[in-house]
Amino acid sequence: MNTTSAFSDFGSVIAVRGGIVDIRFETRVPPIYSLLRTGTDEKIVIEVLSQLDAHSVRGIALTPTQGLARGMPVRDTEGPLKAPVGNGTLSRMFDVFGNVIDRGPSPADISWRTVHHSSPPLAKLSTKAEIFETGIKIIDVLMPLERGGKAGLLGGAGVGKTILLTEMIHNVAGQHEGVSIFCGIGERCREGEELYRDMVIAGVLENMVMVFGQMNEPPGARFRVGHAALTMAEYFRDDERRDVLLLVDNVFRFIQAGMEVSGLMGQMPSRLGYQPTMSTELAQLEERIANTDTGAITSIQAVYVPADDFTDPAAVHTFSHLSASIVLSRKRASEGLYPAIDPLQSNSKMAVPGVVGHRHYQIAQQIRRTLAQYAELKDIIAMLGLEQLSPEDRNVVARARRLERFLTQPFFTTEQFTGIKGKLVSLKDALDGCERILGDEFQDIPERALYMIGTIAEAKKTANGEAAVKAEVQETAVHES
């Protein structure tokens, strides 16, 4: 072996500032995004982000830099960061480097691909606006998701974000025969472990992949974990021609990691301390999520809004990419109306006559109008009581309360806790039920008969069953007396 070529891939550390490392190479300077290894057993991994001069590069460490010192040798791996792709990744949990973190054996039947892909060219994108049916009534009727689109899931702790995500994973596996990929960006390790356990119990793990960049990891690792998850998703879309559901929790943490990297690299911050390249970095990630001629990646992203300020640059740039917003309400959760989605605050760009059809649009608008009128009447009811309302307003309240209960739904992933069998409801059945409630067909049926059911046909069965039980109880009481 030529001694010169053997050492040509090696450089040495010339400066270490936290997660930023400057390295000097005497012969060949590695290109941008190259992966470098150094330290004991080459455990410290650095990604090249800029070239300082003819011999020096500056990189961000993707692992902790404890023990790194000037003069240490650095090896150029002659390639970028890569992610594992293939059917062998299914039902497994990975970190940003593609190492398994579920204590299982190394996966077989996988290949490795660079995480730095460009978005699909315009010629390959599907021009057809299609609805992505979830089987969840309130979402499909009021805020339909776009196949190949991006939906934001907004909500605090304990309102049912994870349950909603697991139910969608379950429905995608059963209904679309698709693959789900969960990407945890800046996740607490406790949340990741709990989610993994929930997936095993719910029986949906065999059709999903989990990728985590935990909260305690350096910003470089958190910044790249989204790209690693997207690379895995692109394999299933482009090579396997399958529909993919990509769940991201939390997209704000991606922006936050980028802000940390930018600050460490010495870039001048822009408004409110965000990196000047935030718009580009977010677009490079988001634009890879698309509907192409081979398949679609549909994404649902949890979005944290800093200090509930929707004018914050992170929120503004994120919302510009979303085609639907699903807002979870603590008030609805406290009333037992699950899924606890606020129908008046949530919206979708797909809910227009040209996409969903005239009938669907009219029903959705009528539901929103009825629920908005009921929200206005709640104060009057609280002060004066229902009896003081006009007959017309009382009808509105009756319709709204029945709609609220019909739009609840038992989930497959909560069967073991609630004892109620999960229901998957088609869009046709959901629309039919809402239309019949709006037409006052169920005004003689008690509200509770519409709570936690699937199709509207179950309401009459429940009501008839309750009436039969009531009659039996009364008959028994007469006999005993």
GIRABEL-V354174 format. One record per helix or strand. SS is the DSSP state (@ for helix, = for strand). FROM is the first residue (numbers start at 1). TO is the last residue. If there is no record, write none. Layout:
ss: {SS	SS}
from: {FROM	FROM}
to: {TO	TO}
//
This chain:
ss: {@	=	=	=	@	=	=	=	=	@	=	=	=	@	=	=	@	=	=	@	=	@	@	=	@	=	@	@	@	=	=	@	@	=	@	=	=	@	@	@	@	@	@	@	@}
from: {3	10	20	34	40	44	56	73	82	87	93	100	111	122	125	131	137	145	150	161	179	189	205	208	219	244	251	271	278	291	296	306	313	324	330	341	347	353	358	386	391	412	427	447	457}
to: {8	17	24	38	42	51	61	80	85	89	94	100	114	124	125	132	142	146	154	176	187	202	207	214	238	249	264	273	286	292	302	308	319	328	334	341	348	356	384	388	406	418	438	450	480}
//
